[in-house]
């Protein structure tokens, strides 16, 4: 496993993982961009912990939406494959 050291939102994280360093940088940038958006839209000053919680919820929601879209795409592909199979018989 590779050693990684990353500064994310002012927090230095060191860990071992098999991950593409470019993807890790992209993930860090996504987090920082989302954090900046949430921070700008905050009407009052809220704690960094609360902002991070909102960020985690937003990313979890994105993941759930992507998983649902994948399931729908898989259903469509399965339906098309079934139609192709039935037309070949």
PyMOL commands that set and color helices and strands:
alter all, ss='L'
color gray80, all
select helices_A, chain A and resi 21-41+48-88
alter helices_A, ss='H'
color red, helices_A
select strands_A, chain A and resi 2-8+11-17
alter strands_A, ss='S'
color yellow, strands_A
deselect
rebuild
show_as cartoon
